[in-house]
Amino acid sequence: MVNIVYLLPGEAMPDHGDDMRWLIIEESDDRQFFGTGGSFKANGDWVGYVSLAENDGSLEAALAAAQNWAAKYDVPTIWVQIKPPGS
């Protein structure tokens, strides 16, 4: 199971270095939810995550896609940075 951690406004995802698995969803000014991440395949090769436009329209869709990828590549935590209402 993947943990989902909501960051406070202005709070950054912890920097775990280049050898750690990570995934973050960030809300843009136009209320889109873009996901990026990095992990490793079973053979040790690095693999990146960039969300698809079809999943960026809502937080729910972004999280669903990110959770699938995180489960496939053993990412323990999805960090979520949303903007405060009215910002």
C-alpha positions in Angstrom: 0.0 0.0 0.0 1.3 3.4 -0.9 1.2 6.2 1.7 -0.2 9.6 0.6 1.2 12.6 2.4 -0.3 16.1 1.9 2.2 18.8 2.2 1.4 22.2 3.8 1.4 25.2 1.5 5.1 26.2 0.9 6.3 22.9 2.3 8.7 20.9 0.1 8.9 17.2 -0.4 11.9 15.7 1.6 15.0 15.4 -0.5 16.0 11.7 -0.4 18.8 11.9 -2.9 19.2 10.2 -6.3 19.0 6.7 -5.0 15.5 6.9 -3.5 12.1 6.2 -5.0 9.7 9.2 -5.1 6.5 10.6 -6.6 4.9 14.0 -6.2 1.6 15.5 -7.4 1.6 19.3 -7.6 -1.4 21.6 -8.3 -0.8 24.2 -10.9 -2.2 27.8 -11.0 -4.8 26.6 -13.4 -6.0 23.8 -11.1 -4.3 21.0 -13.0 -2.5 18.2 -11.0 0.8 17.2 -12.5 2.7 14.2 -11.3 6.4 13.5 -11.5 8.5 10.8 -10.0 11.4 8.4 -10.2 12.1 4.9 -9.2 14.0 1.8 -10.3 13.1 -1.3 -12.3 13.8 -4.7 -10.9 17.1 -4.8 -12.9 18.2 -1.5 -11.3 17.6 0.8 -14.3 16.0 4.1 -13.4 12.5 4.8 -14.5 10.7 8.1 -14.5 7.0 9.1 -14.0 5.3 12.0 -15.8 1.5 12.2 -15.6 -0.6 12.1 -18.7 -2.8 15.0 -19.6 -5.9 12.8 -19.3 -5.1 12.3 -15.6 -4.2 15.9 -14.7 -7.7 17.3 -14.6 -8.6 16.3 -11.1 -6.7 15.3 -7.9 -8.6 12.0 -7.8 -7.5 11.0 -11.4 -4.0 12.2 -10.7 -3.8 10.1 -7.5 -5.3 7.0 -9.1 -2.7 7.1 -11.9 0.1 7.8 -9.5 -0.9 5.0 -7.1 -0.9 2.5 -10.0 2.6 3.6 -11.0 3.9 3.7 -7.4 2.6 0.2 -6.7 4.3 -1.1 -9.9 7.7 0.5 -9.0 7.6 0.1 -5.2 7.4 3.8 -4.4 6.4 4.0 -0.7 5.0 7.5 -0.6 3.1 9.9 -2.9 3.6 13.5 -1.8 0.8 15.9 -2.7 1.2 19.7 -2.9 -2.2 21.5 -3.4 -2.7 25.2 -3.4 -4.8 26.9 -0.7 -8.3 28.0 -1.7 -8.2 31.4 -3.3 -4.5 31.4 -4.2 
